[in-house]
Amino acid sequence: MSEKTTIAIFQRDFRVGGIQKALLNTLDRLDYDRYAVDVYVFDSKPFYPLPVHEGLRYIVCRPWPFWTRFVDFDLLLRHGRIPELEPKPYDLAVDFNSYSSECAVGALRAAAKKRVMWIHNDMRIKYQSEKKYRILWHFFRKKFSRFDAFAAVSEGIIPGFRAMTGLNSAPVTAVPNAIDTEEIFRKAEEATDFAVDPGQYNLCSMGRLVHQKGFDLLLADFARVCQVRTDMHLYLIGDGPERGALEAQIAELHLEEHVTLLGSLANPFPALRQMDGFALTSRYEGQGIVLWEAKALGLELFMAKRLEQYNPGLRGHEDIVPPLCAAEKREKTYDDLSAYNRAAAAALDALFTT
């Protein structure tokens, strides 16, 4: 048997989030006959169960203080220390997080032949839309030029990455996030006290309640739908800093009887399985894992047209109100996304072996 490819992956934490779940799905689908992986994580409190495989190790590192986010990256690279970093050689070092400086420093300090950074979002729109990101960008922008290659979770975010970094000739591979449909189907069948009204068309959206995800846009659209039909109910799964503003918007639009905020659910899939449709109106994305999870459960998708570039193969709408007004309950069929996952695995293998 040929020698395994050794990989060091650096991730900030395994708390609730799309980046975290994307990495866990990836770790669970790797061929450990071919890869030996050390995951360096700067947090000891995972929200999700961690995959266990022979050839997969987790090394918990001491997180850096919050103030280091506001230090020039070159200074952090020169003086920052990660005592837990093992001196052994790796074929590949990966900054999977791409936001935390300690992950970038770890990947750059590791004794690796090649260094790769994952890109999870449309950086150009994120920079334009979020003051916090603009501030952080000022301090960490220098790190990108130090990496050998990049993985983008969709083709649609590559132009924004090149425009922001100026790395027009850097190797960038589109590597869609793996979707663990076996886990989704298994968890969807778990018992739950939650139940929808089967006489209504039950619509759902899911994600962190933040500006990027555009739940305020969805509520405005849904208010227009409710002017046409009264047999539709919208459920939002997730929590975040925008919750108070969304609750106020629901009251202002008189949607209290038509919208339910379910909060963050440890296992959202029994609730998601009961829905008829899934809507997403994010202002921008990197990809949109929740769309593919809903597709796996057979839900009808209502996606903003602007999200097509991040989700090839899914159809969006310039205005989701007309299709929502016309939506009808239909029989749902599970989709194991086999073709999608094969393509994602092939892209990952190509990145890891070249």
C-alpha positions as CSV (number, residue, x, y, z in Angstrom):
1,M,0.0,0.0,0.0
2,S,1.3,3.5,-0.9
3,E,2.1,5.8,2.0
4,K,-0.7,7.9,3.3
5,T,-1.0,11.6,2.6
6,T,-0.6,13.4,5.9
7,I,-2.8,16.5,6.5
8,A,-3.0,19.1,9.3
9,I,-6.3,20.9,9.4
10,F,-6.8,24.1,11.5
11,Q,-10.3,25.0,12.7
12,R,-11.4,27.6,15.3
13,D,-14.2,25.5,16.9
14,F,-16.9,22.9,16.3
15,R,-19.8,25.0,17.7
16,V,-23.0,25.7,15.7
17,G,-22.3,26.9,12.2
18,G,-22.1,26.0,8.5
19,I,-18.3,26.0,8.4
20,Q,-18.1,23.6,11.4
21,K,-20.6,21.2,9.9
22,A,-19.0,21.3,6.5
23,L,-15.6,20.2,8.0
24,L,-17.2,17.5,10.0
25,N,-19.0,16.1,6.9
26,T,-15.7,16.2,5.1
27,L,-13.8,14.4,7.9
28,D,-16.5,11.7,8.0
29,R,-16.2,11.0,4.2
30,L,-12.4,10.9,3.8
31,D,-10.8,7.7,2.9
32,Y,-8.5,7.0,5.8
33,D,-6.7,4.2,3.9
34,R,-5.3,7.1,1.9
35,Y,-5.2,10.0,4.4
36,A,-3.9,10.5,7.9
37,V,-5.4,13.7,9.4
38,D,-4.6,15.8,12.5
39,V,-7.3,18.4,13.3
40,Y,-6.0,21.3,15.4
41,V,-9.0,23.0,17.1
42,F,-8.9,26.1,19.3
43,D,-11.9,25.1,21.4
44,S,-12.7,22.2,23.6
45,K,-16.6,22.4,23.6
46,P,-18.0,20.9,20.4
47,F,-21.7,21.2,19.6
48,Y,-21.7,18.4,17.1
49,P,-20.5,14.8,17.7
50,L,-17.0,14.5,16.3
51,P,-16.3,11.8,13.7
52,V,-14.1,8.9,14.9
53,H,-11.8,7.1,12.5
54,E,-8.5,5.4,12.7
55,G,-6.1,7.9,11.2
56,L,-8.0,10.9,12.5
57,R,-6.8,12.8,15.5
58,Y,-8.1,15.9,17.3
59,I,-5.5,18.2,19.0
60,V,-7.1,20.8,21.2
61,C,-5.1,24.1,21.2
62,R,-5.2,27.0,23.6
63,P,-7.2,29.8,21.9
64,W,-5.6,33.2,21.4
65,P,-7.0,36.3,23.2
66,F,-9.7,38.3,21.5
67,W,-7.5,41.3,21.1
68,T,-5.2,39.4,18.7
69,R,-7.8,39.9,16.0
70,F,-6.8,43.5,15.9
71,V,-3.0,42.9,15.4
72,D,-1.3,43.0,12.0
73,F,-1.1,39.5,10.6
74,D,2.7,39.7,9.9
75,L,3.3,40.5,13.6
76,L,1.1,37.5,14.6
77,L,2.9,35.2,12.2
78,R,6.3,36.4,13.5
79,H,5.5,36.3,17.2
80,G,2.4,34.1,17.7
81,R,2.9,30.7,19.2
82,I,0.9,27.5,19.0
83,P,2.6,25.2,21.6
84,E,0.5,22.2,20.7
85,L,1.7,22.2,17.0
86,E,3.6,19.1,16.4
87,P,7.0,19.3,14.6
88,K,6.3,16.3,12.4
89,P,6.2,16.9,8.6
90,Y,2.8,17.1,6.7
91,D,2.1,16.9,3.1
92,L,-0.6,19.5,3.4
93,A,-1.6,22.1,6.0
94,V,-5.1,23.6,5.7
95,D,-6.7,26.7,7.3
96,F,-10.3,25.5,7.0
97,N,-11.6,28.4,9.0
98,S,-10.2,31.3,7.0
99,Y,-11.3,33.9,9.5
100,S,-9.3,33.2,12.6
101,S,-5.7,34.3,12.6
102,E,-4.5,31.4,14.8
103,C,-5.8,29.0,12.1
104,A,-3.8,30.8,9.4
105,V,-0.7,31.0,11.6
106,G,-1.0,27.3,12.4
107,A,-1.2,26.3,8.8
108,L,1.7,28.5,7.9
109,R,3.9,27.4,10.8
110,A,3.3,23.7,10.2
111,A,6.1,21.8,8.5
112,A,4.1,21.2,5.4
113,K,4.9,20.9,1.7
114,K,1.7,22.7,0.6
115,R,-0.6,25.2,2.4
116,V,-4.2,25.6,1.5
117,M,-6.9,28.0,2.7
118,W,-10.7,27.3,2.5
119,I,-12.9,30.2,1.3
120,H,-16.5,30.0,2.6
121,N,-18.1,33.2,1.5
122,D,-18.4,35.9,-1.2
123,M,-15.7,38.1,0.3
124,R,-16.4,41.1,-1.9
125,I,-20.0,41.4,-0.9
126,K,-19.2,40.5,2.7
127,Y,-16.6,43.4,2.8
128,Q,-19.2,45.8,1.3
129,S,-22.0,44.7,3.6
130,E,-20.3,44.2,7.0
131,K,-18.4,46.8,9.0
132,K,-17.0,44.2,11.3
133,Y,-15.5,42.3,8.4
134,R,-14.0,45.5,7.0
135,I,-12.2,46.1,10.3
136,L,-10.9,42.6,10.5
137,W,-9.8,42.7,6.9
138,H,-7.5,45.6,7.6
139,F,-5.6,43.4,10.1
140,F,-5.6,40.0,8.4
141,R,-5.5,40.8,4.6
142,K,-1.8,40.0,4.3
143,K,-2.3,36.3,5.1
144,F,-3.8,35.3,1.8
145,S,-0.6,35.8,-0.3
146,R,1.3,33.4,1.9
147,F,-0.8,30.4,0.9
148,D,-0.1,28.1,-2.1
149,A,-3.6,27.3,-3.1
150,F,-7.2,27.9,-2.2
151,A,-10.5,25.9,-2.0
152,A,-13.7,27.8,-2.7
153,V,-17.0,26.2,-1.7
154,S,-18.5,27.3,-5.0
155,E,-17.4,28.7,-8.3
156,G,-19.5,31.8,-7.6
157,I,-17.3,33.1,-4.9
158,I,-14.0,32.9,-6.8
159,P,-14.3,36.2,-8.7
160,G,-14.9,38.1,-5.4
161,F,-11.9,36.3,-3.8
162,R,-9.6,37.3,-6.7
163,A,-10.9,40.9,-6.6
164,M,-10.4,41.3,-2.9
165,T,-7.0,39.6,-2.6
166,G,-5.5,40.5,-6.0
167,L,-4.4,36.9,-6.4
168,N,-5.5,36.6,-10.0
169,S,-3.2,33.6,-10.8
170,A,-3.4,31.7,-7.5
171,P,-4.7,28.2,-7.9
172,V,-8.3,28.1,-6.7
173,T,-10.3,24.8,-6.8
174,A,-14.1,24.8,-6.4
175,V,-14.8,22.1,-3.7
176,P,-18.5,22.0,-2.8
177,N,-19.3,21.1,0.8
178,A,-20.1,17.4,1.3
179,I,-23.7,16.7,2.5
180,D,-24.1,13.7,4.8
181,T,-27.5,12.5,3.7
182,E,-27.3,9.3,5.7
183,E,-27.0,11.3,8.9
184,I,-29.8,13.6,7.7
185,F,-32.2,10.7,7.0
186,R,-31.3,9.0,10.3
187,K,-31.8,12.1,12.4
188,A,-35.0,13.1,10.5
189,E,-36.7,10.0,11.9
190,E,-35.8,10.7,15.6
191,A,-38.8,11.4,17.9
192,T,-39.9,15.0,18.4
193,D,-42.6,16.8,20.3
194,F,-42.8,19.4,17.5
195,A,-45.7,19.0,15.0
196,V,-47.0,21.2,12.1
197,D,-50.6,21.7,11.1
198,P,-51.0,19.2,8.1
199,G,-53.8,21.3,6.7
200,Q,-51.4,24.2,6.0
201,Y,-48.5,24.6,3.6
202,N,-45.6,24.6,6.0
203,L,-42.6,26.7,4.8
204,C,-39.3,26.8,6.6
205,S,-35.9,28.6,6.5
206,M,-32.9,27.8,8.6
207,G,-29.6,29.6,9.6
208,R,-28.0,32.0,12.0
209,L,-30.2,35.1,12.5
210,V,-27.7,37.6,11.0
211,H,-27.9,40.3,8.3
212,Q,-26.2,38.1,5.7
213,K,-29.0,35.5,5.8
214,G,-31.7,38.0,4.8
215,F,-34.5,36.7,7.1
216,D,-35.8,40.3,7.1
217,L,-36.1,40.1,3.3
218,L,-37.9,36.8,3.7
219,L,-40.4,38.2,6.2
220,A,-41.2,41.1,3.9
221,D,-41.8,38.6,1.0
222,F,-43.9,36.4,3.3
223,A,-46.1,39.3,4.3
224,R,-47.0,39.8,0.6
225,V,-47.8,36.1,0.3
226,C,-50.1,36.3,3.3
227,Q,-52.1,39.0,1.5
228,V,-52.9,36.3,-1.1
229,R,-53.3,33.2,0.9
230,T,-53.8,32.4,4.6
231,D,-53.0,28.7,4.6
232,M,-49.2,29.0,4.8
233,H,-47.1,29.1,7.9
234,L,-43.4,30.1,8.0
235,Y,-41.0,28.5,10.6
236,L,-37.5,29.9,11.1
237,I,-34.9,27.6,12.7
238,G,-31.9,29.3,14.2
239,D,-30.8,32.0,16.6
240,G,-28.6,35.0,16.5
241,P,-28.2,38.7,17.1
242,E,-31.0,39.7,14.7
243,R,-33.7,37.8,16.6
244,G,-35.0,40.9,18.4
245,A,-35.2,42.9,15.2
246,L,-37.0,40.0,13.4
247,E,-39.5,39.7,16.3
248,A,-40.2,43.4,16.0
249,Q,-40.6,43.1,12.2
250,I,-43.1,40.2,12.6
251,A,-45.2,42.4,14.9
252,E,-45.0,45.3,12.6
253,L,-46.1,43.2,9.6
254,H,-48.9,41.5,11.7
255,L,-47.5,38.1,11.1
256,E,-47.7,36.7,14.6
257,E,-50.2,34.0,13.6
258,H,-48.2,33.1,10.5
259,V,-44.6,33.0,11.6
260,T,-42.9,30.9,14.3
261,L,-39.3,31.3,15.5
262,L,-38.2,27.9,16.6
263,G,-34.7,29.0,17.8
264,S,-31.6,26.8,17.5
265,L,-32.4,23.1,17.5
266,A,-29.8,20.5,18.3
267,N,-31.4,18.3,15.7
268,P,-33.5,20.3,13.2
269,F,-34.2,17.5,10.8
270,P,-37.4,16.0,12.5
271,A,-38.9,19.5,12.1
272,L,-37.5,20.0,8.6
273,R,-38.9,16.7,7.5
274,Q,-42.4,17.9,8.3
275,M,-42.2,20.9,6.1
276,D,-43.5,21.3,2.6
277,G,-41.1,23.9,1.3
278,F,-37.9,25.6,2.1
279,A,-37.0,29.3,1.4
280,L,-33.7,31.1,1.4
281,T,-33.2,34.8,0.6
282,S,-29.7,35.4,1.8
283,R,-28.1,38.6,0.6
284,Y,-25.1,36.4,-0.3
285,E,-23.6,33.0,0.5
286,G,-20.6,30.9,0.0
287,Q,-22.7,28.0,-1.0
288,G,-25.9,27.3,1.0
289,I,-25.7,23.9,2.8
290,V,-29.2,24.3,4.2
291,L,-30.6,24.3,0.6
292,W,-29.0,21.0,-0.1
293,E,-30.2,19.5,3.2
294,A,-33.7,20.6,2.4
295,K,-33.4,19.1,-1.1
296,A,-32.2,15.8,0.4
297,L,-35.5,15.6,2.4
298,G,-37.6,16.3,-0.7
299,L,-38.7,19.8,0.2
300,E,-39.7,22.2,-2.6
301,L,-37.1,25.0,-2.8
302,F,-37.7,28.7,-3.1
303,M,-34.4,30.5,-3.6
304,A,-33.5,34.0,-4.5
305,K,-32.1,34.2,-8.0
306,R,-28.8,35.7,-6.7
307,L,-28.0,32.5,-4.9
308,E,-27.8,30.4,-8.1
309,Q,-24.2,31.4,-8.6
310,Y,-23.3,29.7,-5.3
311,N,-25.5,26.6,-5.9
312,P,-25.1,25.2,-9.4
313,G,-28.0,23.0,-10.4
314,L,-30.6,24.8,-8.2
315,R,-33.1,27.2,-9.7
316,G,-33.8,30.6,-8.1
317,H,-36.4,33.2,-8.6
318,E,-36.1,37.0,-9.1
319,D,-39.2,37.3,-6.8
320,I,-40.1,34.3,-4.7
321,V,-43.6,35.6,-3.9
322,P,-45.4,34.4,-7.1
323,P,-44.1,30.8,-6.8
324,L,-44.9,30.8,-3.0
325,C,-48.4,32.0,-3.8
326,A,-48.8,29.1,-6.3
327,A,-47.2,26.4,-4.1
328,E,-49.2,23.2,-3.4
329,K,-48.5,20.4,-1.0
330,R,-47.0,17.4,-2.8
331,E,-45.6,14.0,-2.1
332,K,-41.9,14.2,-1.0
333,T,-39.1,11.8,-1.9
334,Y,-35.7,11.6,-0.2
335,D,-32.7,12.4,-2.4
336,D,-29.4,11.0,-1.4
337,L,-27.5,13.6,-3.5
338,S,-25.2,10.8,-4.8
339,A,-24.1,12.6,-7.9
340,Y,-23.5,15.9,-6.0
341,N,-21.4,14.1,-3.3
342,R,-19.4,12.2,-5.9
343,A,-18.5,15.4,-7.6
344,A,-17.6,17.1,-4.3
345,A,-15.4,14.1,-3.3
346,A,-13.6,14.1,-6.7
347,A,-12.8,17.8,-6.3
348,L,-11.5,17.3,-2.8
349,D,-9.3,14.4,-3.8
350,A,-7.9,16.4,-6.7
351,L,-7.0,19.2,-4.3
352,F,-5.4,16.9,-1.7
353,T,-3.4,14.9,-4.2
354,T,-1.9,17.5,-6.5
